[in-house]
Amino acid sequence: MNTNKKIAVITGASRGIGKNVAVSLAASEYHVVLLARTEQALMEVKSEITDNNGSASYFAVDVSRSSQIKECIDCIIREYGHIDVLFNNAGILKHGTSDILDKDLDELLQINLHGAIYVAKHTAQYMKKQRNGYIINLSSIGGKIAASFAGGYSASKFGLNGFSEALFKEMSAYDVKVSTICPAMVATDMVLNDRDFDADLMIQPNDIVKTINYLLSLSKNAIPSELVINCLSFTAKETEARKSVYNLKTN
């Protein structure tokens, strides 16, 4: 399907943040290309978008497979001729540091780090030729400040932040923007099903949607290379808990 609309590619688009961003961009007259592993979930998101007069297509791919990603990006370019926005969002969360299982560490690095790099670098090759475009990588505050219970996750996100910084510097020579978003806990199923936290104290998925809209609204020469989004109420609650533990240990 050929279209004159701007093309936005979203990874991890079958649920959570990726789905919310896809729905928002489709409502803003983008043709959204949905990427995720589960075809049935992708079909449902596409139907939701098209039922609301939006434009969408999808590819069921595993971001950790470089050959699949290259073939997918090549296909998107053949079909539409360009990619205007990449929201590089696919990721997983697993806990553990010295006790993390090898298979969990491998999966974290393959999806959160290698997968994000594969998608970004294959897209970047075409954006260099276009001499325009925007790559937005979703990292985490866990890529800025490591938690004792999530060393493997932090390793994947610290690595992504390093790659993103280098990509930002490289792509600026080609008039291509690169931004990295580092949010604290976002109230998605991935987090809520994993740990017992209060969703009301977390960042909301729509806050990420608004952040994407903000980035896309800026002029050509305005490039926030990195945005850290904390959640004050959650941080305050965590601080009080730490104080209680400290007082218990010292009294």
LUMLUM-10193 format. One record per residue (C-alpha): x, y, z. Coordinates in steps of 0.2 Angstrom, whole numbers, plus 5000, padded with zeros to 4 digits. Each point is the difference from the previous one (the first is absolute). Layout:
N
XYZ;...
***
This chain:
251
500050005000;500850164994;499650165010;500550185000;500050015019;501550015011;500549835005;500349955019;500849835004;499649955018;500849845008;499149925015;498450064992;498949865006;499750075017;500450135014;501050154995;500349954982;498149974997;499650175008;501350094989;499449914984;498250055003;500550185004;501150024984;498649924989;498850135007;501350134995;499949954982;501649885000;499949834992;500649895014;501049844996;499849895016;501449885004;499949865014;500149815001;498249965002;499050014984;498349985008;500350155012;500750104985;498449974990;498950065015;501050165001;499950034982;498149975000;499850125014;501050144990;499149974984;498349995009;500450185005;500450054982;501949995003;501249914989;501149865005;500949844995;501049885009;501549875000;500149865012;501950005004;501249965014;501150155003;501449895006;500249934983;501150124989;499549914984;498250025003;500150185005;501150044984;498749914989;498650095009;500850184998;500449964982;498249954997;499450165008;501150114989;499549904984;498150025005;500050185005;501750084995;500550085016;499949995019;499750165009;499949945018;500649855010;499449975017;501249875006;499049935015;500149815001;500749945016;499849885015;500250005018;500949875011;500750015017;501749945007;501850065001;501249875007;498649875001;499350034983;499749854989;501149994985;498549984988;499250155008;501650104998;500249944982;498250054996;500150175008;501650044989;499349934984;498350095001;500450165009;501750044994;500449904984;498250014994;499950195002;501750024991;499549894986;498450104997;500950175002;501549964989;499049924985;498850155001;501450135001;500849934984;498550064990;499750165010;501850054996;499549994982;498450105003;501050135010;498550015012;499149905012;499849975019;500649855010;499350005018;500749865011;499049965016;501349965013;499750015019;500550095016;500849825003;501250054987;500650155010;499949945018;500249815003;498849915013;500849865010;498649884995;500150044981;501949994995;499649914984;498750124995;501050155004;501549924990;498849994984;499450185003;501750085004;500649924984;498650074990;500350175007;501849994994;499549954983;498750144999;501250135005;501249944986;498649994987;499450185005;501750074996;500249904984;498350034993;500150195003;501150014985;498649934989;498650125007;499249855009;499550025018;500349875014;499250025017;500049885015;498649995013;500449945017;498549985010;499849935018;498649875002;498650014988;498349935004;500049864987;499649825002;501849954999;500450105016;498349975009;500149814998;501849995005;500050105017;498850065013;500050184996;498650135001;499550054982;499450175006;501850045005;500849964983;500250094984;498549974989;500249934982;499150164993;501550105008;501149914988;498850044986;500150185004;501950005001;500049934982;498850134994;501150135008;501649944992;499150004983;499350175002;501850085002;500850104986;501449914989;501450075011;499349955017;500649835005;499849945018;501349864999;499449935017;498550025011;499949935017;498249985007;499949965019;498449985010;500050115015;498749915011;500849834997;501750075004;499450085016;499249845005;501649904997;501050135010;498949985015;500149814999;501950024999;500050115015;499049885010;501249864996;501550115005;499250055016;499649815004;501849954997;500850145010;498850005015;
***
